[in-house]
Amino acid sequence: MTPLLPFHRLKNLSRRAVLWQACAAVAWGLSSPAHATPSTTVVEAVQLPAWVERNGQRRPAEPGAQLRANDKAITANGSRMLLRMDDRSTIKLGEQTEFLIQSLDTSRSSATAPSEQKSAFKLVSGVFRYATDYTSKALGNKRELNVELATATVGIRGTDFWTMTDAAHDAVCVFEGKVEVVREAKPGIELDKPGAFWVVFTGQPEKPADQATPAQLAKFIGQAEMQPGSGVLLQGGRWRTVAATFNSAADAAALRTRLQTAGYPAQTLTKDGRHEVRINQFATREDAEAVLQRLRADAALGVSEGRVALTAN
């Protein structure tokens, strides 16, 4: 086995985001009933293009969108998505991922008691990372989650771990805490040490769990991380991409629909008789520029020029 080297945890959220989340957590706690209630999960950031699907209908993913039971989150090639749960834990989805929320429930014994979340997910394909928020741990919040893969189900009891599934294999790696990998008619496999790694390949005998190498750990972490400057939207992001401006409202609506279908949350703004098709909330100018270049390169979308702009305060 290769010895496990230490690795850095995710960077802390900005001070403003932390304050906002703390206020939201307090408000949520005061208003929550003392019995189990359906929960929602919020899209906190998205690297375009990506979609959310409800009742078979797809719409482009954007920060602030709420997902509930039976919704899907879908990312394209080169895309990512960051979801935040009611207990402030995070779910990160890598590229070419299809993720189904099967159930999502939160309960409290009293209005001020710690929360207990019981949820079930299905990773249809792609990459998934789950991490418990430090503040949520400190508040004593509990969680009981299961993630269904093609060949196994991963039971989570409060941890930081990565998993993926595709036609070739299923894999799970623990960064902190522990998970249990359950397969039909076989004993469960407990992964309870940092870097513990399990993988099974389609059509091949199952091997015992092992320890991930430092190179593997870096790869797993990178697969679900946002890539700055590659089309990242954040709630409150101040940059926008203007795809085109039209005299015709019908032409603007047609472009908006094409962009939305392709996984870009385009909107139309009308001013002085002109109709602007734009995508808002980019984290940086580089993110807005990256998407504009991508739109121009796709002839089917019909974006030949365009520009980026900074949103006024």
C-alpha positions as CSV (number, residue, x, y, z in Angstrom):
1,M,0.0,0.0,0.0
2,T,1.1,3.5,-0.7
3,P,1.2,5.8,2.4
4,L,-1.5,8.4,2.4
5,L,-0.2,12.0,2.2
6,P,-2.1,14.9,3.7
7,F,-4.2,17.0,1.4
8,H,-5.9,20.4,1.8
9,R,-9.5,20.7,2.6
10,L,-11.8,23.0,0.5
11,K,-11.3,26.7,1.0
12,N,-13.6,28.5,3.4
13,L,-16.5,30.4,1.9
14,S,-16.3,34.1,1.8
15,R,-17.1,36.0,4.9
16,R,-20.3,37.4,3.4
17,A,-21.4,33.9,2.3
18,V,-20.8,32.5,5.8
19,L,-22.8,35.3,7.4
20,W,-25.6,34.8,5.0
21,Q,-25.7,31.1,5.6
22,A,-25.6,31.5,9.4
23,C,-28.6,33.9,9.3
24,A,-30.4,31.5,7.0
25,A,-29.7,28.6,9.3
26,V,-31.1,30.5,12.3
27,A,-34.2,31.6,10.4
28,W,-34.8,28.0,9.2
29,G,-34.4,26.6,12.6
30,L,-36.9,28.9,14.2
31,S,-39.5,28.2,11.6
32,S,-39.1,24.4,11.2
33,P,-41.8,22.1,12.5
34,A,-40.9,19.4,15.0
35,H,-41.8,16.5,12.5
36,A,-40.4,15.3,9.3
37,T,-41.0,17.6,6.3
38,P,-40.0,17.5,2.7
39,S,-36.7,19.4,2.1
40,T,-35.2,21.2,-0.8
41,T,-31.6,21.4,-2.1
42,V,-30.4,24.6,-3.6
43,V,-28.1,25.0,-6.6
44,E,-25.3,27.2,-5.1
45,A,-23.0,27.3,-8.2
46,V,-22.9,25.8,-11.6
47,Q,-20.3,25.5,-14.4
48,L,-22.3,25.7,-17.6
49,P,-23.9,24.1,-19.4
50,A,-26.1,22.1,-17.1
51,W,-29.8,21.3,-16.4
52,V,-32.3,20.4,-13.7
53,E,-35.1,18.1,-14.7
54,R,-38.6,17.9,-13.1
55,N,-41.4,15.6,-14.3
56,G,-39.5,14.9,-17.5
57,Q,-39.1,18.6,-18.3
58,R,-35.6,20.1,-18.4
59,R,-34.5,23.7,-17.8
60,P,-31.1,25.2,-17.5
61,A,-29.5,25.1,-14.1
62,E,-28.8,28.4,-12.4
63,P,-27.8,29.6,-8.9
64,G,-30.8,29.7,-6.5
65,A,-32.8,27.0,-8.2
66,Q,-34.4,24.6,-5.7
67,L,-34.4,20.8,-6.2
68,R,-36.8,18.5,-4.4
69,A,-37.6,14.8,-4.3
70,N,-37.7,13.2,-7.8
71,D,-35.7,16.0,-9.4
72,K,-32.6,15.4,-11.4
73,A,-29.4,17.4,-11.7
74,I,-27.6,16.9,-15.0
75,T,-24.2,18.2,-16.2
76,A,-22.6,18.2,-19.6
77,N,-19.1,17.5,-20.8
78,G,-16.8,20.0,-18.9
79,S,-19.6,21.0,-16.5
80,R,-19.9,21.0,-12.7
81,M,-22.7,21.7,-10.2
82,L,-22.6,22.6,-6.4
83,L,-25.7,21.8,-4.4
84,R,-26.3,22.8,-0.8
85,M,-28.7,20.8,1.4
86,D,-30.9,22.1,4.2
87,D,-28.4,21.1,6.9
88,R,-25.7,23.0,4.9
89,S,-23.9,19.9,3.7
90,T,-22.7,20.1,0.1
91,I,-23.1,17.9,-2.9
92,K,-20.7,18.4,-5.8
93,L,-21.3,16.9,-9.2
94,G,-18.6,16.4,-11.8
95,E,-19.0,16.5,-15.6
96,Q,-21.3,14.2,-17.6
97,T,-23.3,13.4,-14.4
98,E,-26.9,12.4,-13.9
99,F,-28.0,12.6,-10.3
100,L,-31.5,11.8,-9.0
101,I,-32.9,12.9,-5.7
102,Q,-35.1,10.0,-4.6
103,S,-36.2,11.3,-1.2
104,L,-35.2,14.4,0.9
105,D,-36.7,14.8,4.4
106,T,-35.6,16.7,7.4
107,S,-37.0,16.4,11.0
108,R,-36.5,18.0,14.4
109,S,-37.7,17.0,17.8
110,S,-38.3,20.7,18.6
111,A,-38.0,24.0,16.9
112,T,-34.5,24.6,18.4
113,A,-33.2,21.0,18.4
114,P,-30.6,19.7,15.9
115,S,-31.9,18.5,12.6
116,E,-31.9,15.0,11.3
117,Q,-31.9,14.4,7.6
118,K,-32.9,11.2,5.9
119,S,-32.4,11.2,2.2
120,A,-31.8,8.8,-0.7
121,F,-30.1,9.5,-4.0
122,K,-29.3,7.7,-7.1
123,L,-26.1,8.4,-9.1
124,V,-27.2,7.3,-12.5
125,S,-23.8,8.1,-14.0
126,G,-20.9,10.4,-13.4
127,V,-19.1,11.8,-10.3
128,F,-20.5,12.7,-6.9
129,R,-18.9,14.2,-3.8
130,Y,-20.6,14.7,-0.4
131,A,-19.2,16.8,2.5
132,T,-20.7,17.6,5.8
133,D,-20.5,21.3,6.8
134,Y,-18.4,22.0,9.8
135,T,-21.0,24.3,11.4
136,S,-23.7,21.6,10.9
137,K,-21.5,19.2,12.8
138,A,-21.0,21.7,15.6
139,L,-24.7,22.2,15.9
140,G,-25.2,18.5,16.3
141,N,-27.2,17.9,13.1
142,K,-27.4,14.3,12.1
143,R,-27.8,12.7,8.7
144,E,-28.7,9.3,7.3
145,L,-28.2,9.2,3.5
146,N,-27.9,6.5,0.9
147,V,-26.5,6.8,-2.6
148,E,-27.4,4.1,-5.1
149,L,-24.8,3.2,-7.7
150,A,-25.1,0.7,-10.5
151,T,-23.8,-2.3,-8.4
152,A,-24.0,-1.0,-4.8
153,T,-25.5,1.4,-2.3
154,V,-23.3,3.7,-0.2
155,G,-24.6,4.4,3.3
156,I,-23.5,7.8,4.7
157,R,-23.5,8.7,8.4
158,G,-21.7,12.0,8.3
159,T,-18.5,12.2,6.3
160,D,-16.6,13.6,3.3
161,F,-16.4,11.1,0.4
162,W,-16.3,10.7,-3.3
163,T,-18.0,8.2,-5.6
164,M,-18.6,7.6,-9.3
165,T,-20.3,5.2,-11.6
166,D,-20.2,4.4,-15.3
167,A,-20.5,1.5,-17.7
168,A,-17.1,0.2,-16.7
169,H,-17.0,0.4,-12.9
170,D,-18.3,1.7,-9.6
171,A,-15.9,3.3,-7.1
172,V,-16.0,4.9,-3.6
173,C,-13.3,6.8,-1.7
174,V,-13.5,8.3,1.8
175,F,-11.7,11.5,2.7
176,E,-13.1,11.8,6.3
177,G,-15.6,9.8,8.4
178,K,-17.0,6.5,7.2
179,V,-19.3,5.0,4.7
180,E,-20.6,1.5,4.2
181,V,-20.8,-0.1,0.7
182,V,-23.6,-2.6,0.4
183,R,-24.0,-5.0,-2.5
184,E,-26.8,-7.5,-3.0
185,A,-26.3,-10.8,-1.1
186,K,-22.8,-9.8,0.1
187,P,-21.4,-8.5,3.4
188,G,-21.2,-4.8,3.7
189,I,-17.8,-3.1,3.2
190,E,-17.0,-0.4,5.7
191,L,-14.6,2.4,4.6
192,D,-13.6,4.3,7.8
193,K,-10.0,5.6,7.2
194,P,-9.0,8.6,5.2
195,G,-8.2,7.5,1.7
196,A,-9.9,4.1,2.0
197,F,-10.9,3.1,-1.6
198,W,-13.2,0.5,-3.1
199,V,-13.7,-0.2,-6.8
200,V,-15.5,-3.0,-8.8
201,F,-15.1,-3.4,-12.5
202,T,-18.0,-4.7,-14.7
203,G,-17.6,-8.4,-15.4
204,Q,-14.6,-8.8,-13.1
205,P,-14.2,-10.4,-9.7
206,E,-14.5,-8.0,-6.8
207,K,-11.3,-7.0,-5.0
208,P,-10.9,-6.0,-1.3
209,A,-10.9,-2.4,-0.4
210,D,-7.5,-0.7,-0.6
211,Q,-5.9,2.7,0.0
212,A,-6.0,5.4,-2.7
213,T,-2.6,6.8,-3.8
214,P,-1.9,10.6,-3.5
215,A,-2.3,10.8,-7.3
216,Q,-5.7,9.1,-7.1
217,L,-6.9,11.4,-4.3
218,A,-5.9,14.5,-6.3
219,K,-7.8,13.1,-9.3
220,F,-10.9,12.3,-7.3
221,I,-11.0,15.7,-5.7
222,G,-10.4,17.6,-9.0
223,Q,-13.2,15.8,-10.8
224,A,-15.9,17.5,-8.7
225,E,-14.3,21.0,-8.2
226,M,-15.4,24.1,-10.1
227,Q,-12.9,25.3,-12.7
228,P,-12.5,29.1,-12.3
229,G,-12.7,30.9,-15.6
230,S,-14.6,28.1,-17.3
231,G,-18.2,29.4,-17.2
232,V,-19.0,29.4,-13.4
233,L,-22.2,31.1,-12.2
234,L,-22.6,32.1,-8.6
235,Q,-25.5,33.6,-6.7
236,G,-24.8,37.3,-6.8
237,G,-22.2,37.0,-9.6
238,R,-21.8,40.4,-11.2
239,W,-20.7,39.6,-14.8
240,R,-23.0,38.8,-17.7
241,T,-22.7,37.5,-21.2
242,V,-24.8,39.3,-23.8
243,A,-25.4,36.9,-26.6
244,A,-27.1,39.3,-28.9
245,T,-29.4,42.3,-29.2
246,F,-32.4,42.3,-31.5
247,N,-35.1,44.7,-32.8
248,S,-37.5,41.8,-33.0
249,A,-38.9,40.3,-29.8
250,A,-39.5,37.0,-31.7
251,D,-35.9,36.7,-32.7
252,A,-34.8,37.3,-29.2
253,A,-37.2,34.7,-27.8
254,A,-36.0,32.2,-30.4
255,L,-32.3,32.6,-29.3
256,R,-33.3,32.5,-25.6
257,T,-35.0,29.2,-26.2
258,R,-32.1,27.7,-28.1
259,L,-29.7,28.7,-25.3
260,Q,-31.9,27.4,-22.6
261,T,-32.3,24.1,-24.4
262,A,-28.5,23.8,-24.6
263,G,-28.2,24.3,-20.8
264,Y,-27.6,28.1,-20.6
265,P,-30.0,30.1,-18.4
266,A,-30.6,32.9,-20.8
267,Q,-33.0,35.7,-20.2
268,T,-34.4,38.5,-22.3
269,L,-34.3,42.2,-21.3
270,T,-36.2,44.8,-23.3
271,K,-35.1,48.4,-23.2
272,D,-35.8,51.3,-25.6
273,G,-37.4,48.9,-28.1
274,R,-34.3,46.6,-28.2
275,H,-34.3,43.0,-26.9
276,E,-31.2,41.8,-25.2
277,V,-30.5,38.1,-24.7
278,R,-28.2,37.7,-21.7
279,I,-26.8,35.2,-19.2
280,N,-26.3,36.6,-15.7
281,Q,-24.4,35.8,-12.5
282,F,-21.0,34.9,-13.8
283,A,-18.4,34.8,-11.1
284,T,-15.7,36.6,-13.1
285,R,-15.1,38.3,-16.4
286,E,-13.1,35.2,-17.5
287,D,-16.1,33.0,-16.8
288,A,-18.4,35.2,-18.9
289,E,-15.8,35.3,-21.8
290,A,-15.4,31.6,-21.7
291,V,-19.1,31.0,-22.3
292,L,-19.3,33.7,-25.0
293,Q,-16.5,31.9,-26.9
294,R,-18.3,28.6,-26.5
295,L,-21.6,30.1,-27.8
296,R,-19.9,31.6,-30.8
297,A,-18.2,28.2,-31.6
298,D,-21.6,26.4,-31.8
299,A,-23.1,27.4,-35.1
300,A,-26.4,25.8,-34.2
301,L,-27.0,28.4,-31.5
302,G,-26.7,31.3,-33.9
303,V,-24.5,33.6,-31.7
304,S,-22.0,35.4,-34.0
305,E,-20.9,38.4,-31.9
306,G,-22.0,39.2,-28.3
307,R,-20.1,40.9,-25.5
308,V,-19.5,40.7,-21.7
309,A,-20.4,43.4,-19.2
310,L,-20.2,44.1,-15.5
311,T,-23.6,44.5,-13.8
312,A,-24.0,47.8,-12.0
313,N,-24.4,47.9,-8.2
